[in-house]
């Protein structure tokens, strides 16, 4: 009869507990000798118990301390790799999302602000009030379509239509 994974783990908790009771000090010593960070050492200690539950010591092992030493070293290496992968992903995410709100010089930011004001002034002068309001809220204040619709008191589809039509008219007038 094949035991379920949960039943198998429950069956392995007893032997893992016995190993931890008998070799607790040895396990601590090995972990603390290789890991200087106390919180990480405590995490490895707890994870090592789970490792023994999921993969118990084989019956044919003659020197249990030697087996435990090798298993602990492997868990430490695995933990270090996980931390390195996690840190690499965080760094990659940070590099990808690292952008400054204003990475131009103050004078250029002021010029850009003035240009935006002129552009939205042109939009107000050439488009209907609904179209210019929708474009100003969407692109001037970075509202979502839903937020623009709530502000204007219309449906989201109407906002999308106002923006689409307004942008098309502006492109045509620029040409």
C-alpha positions as CSV (number, residue, x, y, z in Angstrom):
1,X,0.0,0.0,0.0
2,X,1.4,3.5,-1.0
3,X,1.3,6.0,1.8
4,X,0.4,9.6,1.1
5,X,3.1,12.2,1.4
6,X,1.5,13.7,4.6
7,X,1.4,10.2,6.3
8,X,5.0,9.6,5.3
9,X,6.1,12.9,6.8
10,X,4.1,12.2,9.9
11,X,5.9,8.8,10.1
12,X,9.3,10.5,9.7
13,X,8.8,13.1,12.5
14,X,9.5,10.6,15.3
15,X,12.9,9.5,13.9
16,X,13.9,13.1,13.1
17,X,13.0,14.1,16.7
18,X,15.1,11.3,18.1
19,X,18.1,12.4,16.0
20,X,17.6,16.0,17.2
21,X,17.3,15.0,20.8
22,X,20.5,12.9,20.7
23,X,22.6,15.1,18.4
24,X,21.2,18.6,19.2
25,X,24.5,20.0,20.5
26,X,26.5,18.5,17.6
27,X,24.1,20.0,15.1
28,X,24.2,23.4,16.8
29,X,28.0,23.3,16.9
30,X,28.4,22.5,13.2
31,X,25.9,25.1,12.1
32,X,27.3,27.9,14.4
33,X,30.9,27.0,13.3
34,X,30.0,27.7,9.7
35,X,27.4,30.4,9.9
36,X,28.2,33.5,11.8
37,X,24.8,35.2,11.6
38,X,22.8,34.0,14.6
39,X,19.4,34.5,13.0
40,X,20.4,32.7,9.8
41,X,22.0,29.9,11.9
42,X,18.7,29.5,13.8
43,X,16.8,29.3,10.5
44,X,19.2,26.7,9.2
45,X,18.8,24.7,12.5
46,X,15.0,24.7,12.1
47,X,15.1,23.9,8.3
48,X,17.5,21.1,9.0
49,X,14.9,19.4,11.2
50,X,12.5,19.7,8.2
51,X,15.1,18.2,6.0
52,X,15.4,15.2,8.2
53,X,11.7,14.8,8.2
54,X,11.4,14.9,4.5
55,X,14.6,12.8,3.9
56,X,15.4,10.7,7.0
57,X,18.8,9.2,7.7
58,X,19.1,5.9,5.7
59,X,19.2,2.7,7.8
60,X,22.5,1.6,6.4
61,X,24.4,4.7,7.7
62,X,27.1,3.6,10.1
63,X,28.5,6.9,11.3
64,X,25.5,9.2,12.0
65,X,27.7,12.2,13.0
66,X,29.5,12.1,9.7
67,X,26.2,11.8,7.8
68,X,24.7,14.7,9.8
69,X,27.8,16.9,9.2
70,X,27.6,16.4,5.5
71,X,23.8,16.9,5.4
72,X,24.2,20.1,7.5
73,X,26.9,21.4,5.2
74,X,24.7,20.7,2.2
75,X,21.8,22.5,3.8
76,X,24.0,25.5,4.5
77,X,25.2,25.7,0.9
78,X,21.6,25.4,-0.3
79,X,20.5,28.1,2.0
80,X,23.3,30.4,0.9
81,X,22.4,29.8,-2.8
82,X,18.8,30.6,-2.0
83,X,19.8,33.9,-0.3
84,X,22.1,34.8,-3.2
85,X,19.3,34.0,-5.8
86,X,16.9,36.1,-3.8
87,X,19.3,39.0,-3.5
88,X,20.1,38.8,-7.2
89,X,16.4,38.9,-8.1
90,X,15.9,41.9,-5.7
91,X,18.9,43.7,-7.3
92,X,17.6,43.0,-10.8
93,X,14.1,44.3,-9.9
94,X,15.7,47.4,-8.3
95,X,17.7,48.1,-11.4
96,X,14.7,47.6,-13.7
97,X,12.5,49.8,-11.6
98,X,15.1,52.3,-10.6
99,X,14.1,55.5,-12.2
100,X,14.2,59.0,-11.0
101,X,11.1,61.1,-11.0
102,X,13.1,64.1,-12.2
103,X,16.5,63.2,-13.6
104,X,17.0,66.4,-15.4
105,X,18.5,69.7,-14.2
106,X,16.1,72.1,-12.4
107,X,16.1,74.5,-15.3
108,X,15.0,71.8,-17.7
109,X,12.3,70.6,-15.4
110,X,10.9,74.1,-15.3
111,X,11.0,74.2,-19.2
112,X,9.3,70.8,-19.3
113,X,6.6,72.0,-17.0
114,X,6.0,75.1,-19.1
115,X,5.8,73.0,-22.3
116,X,3.2,70.7,-20.6
117,X,1.1,73.7,-19.7
118,X,1.3,75.0,-23.3
119,X,0.4,71.6,-24.7
120,X,-2.6,71.2,-22.4
121,X,-3.6,74.7,-23.3
122,X,-3.6,73.8,-27.0
123,X,-5.6,70.7,-26.2
124,X,-8.2,72.7,-24.3
125,X,-8.4,75.1,-27.3
126,X,-8.8,72.5,-30.0
127,X,-10.8,69.8,-28.4
128,X,-14.2,69.6,-26.8
129,X,-14.4,70.1,-23.1
130,X,-15.0,66.3,-22.5
131,X,-12.1,65.3,-24.6
132,X,-9.7,67.8,-23.2
133,X,-10.8,67.0,-19.6
134,X,-10.4,63.3,-20.2
135,X,-6.9,63.7,-21.7
136,X,-5.8,66.2,-18.9
137,X,-7.0,63.9,-16.1
138,X,-5.5,60.8,-17.8
139,X,-2.1,62.1,-18.8
140,X,-1.8,65.3,-16.8
141,X,-2.6,63.8,-13.4
142,X,-1.9,60.1,-14.2
143,X,-5.4,58.9,-13.3
144,X,-6.5,55.5,-14.5
145,X,-9.4,55.3,-17.0
146,X,-11.7,54.2,-14.1
147,X,-10.6,57.2,-11.9
148,X,-11.2,59.6,-14.9
149,X,-14.6,58.1,-15.4
150,X,-15.5,58.6,-11.8
151,X,-14.2,62.2,-11.8
152,X,-16.2,63.0,-14.9
153,X,-19.3,61.1,-13.9
154,X,-19.3,59.0,-17.1
155,X,-18.7,55.4,-18.1
156,X,-15.2,54.0,-18.7
157,X,-16.0,53.4,-22.4
158,X,-16.9,57.0,-22.8
159,X,-13.6,58.1,-21.3
160,X,-11.7,55.8,-23.6
161,X,-13.7,57.2,-26.6
162,X,-13.0,60.8,-25.5
163,X,-9.3,60.1,-25.2
164,X,-9.0,58.2,-28.4
165,X,-10.9,60.8,-30.4
166,X,-9.1,63.7,-28.8
167,X,-5.7,62.2,-29.5
168,X,-6.6,61.5,-33.1
169,X,-7.7,65.1,-33.6
170,X,-4.5,66.4,-32.0
171,X,-2.4,64.1,-34.2
172,X,-4.2,65.4,-37.3
173,X,-3.9,69.0,-36.3
174,X,-0.1,68.6,-35.7
175,X,0.3,67.2,-39.2
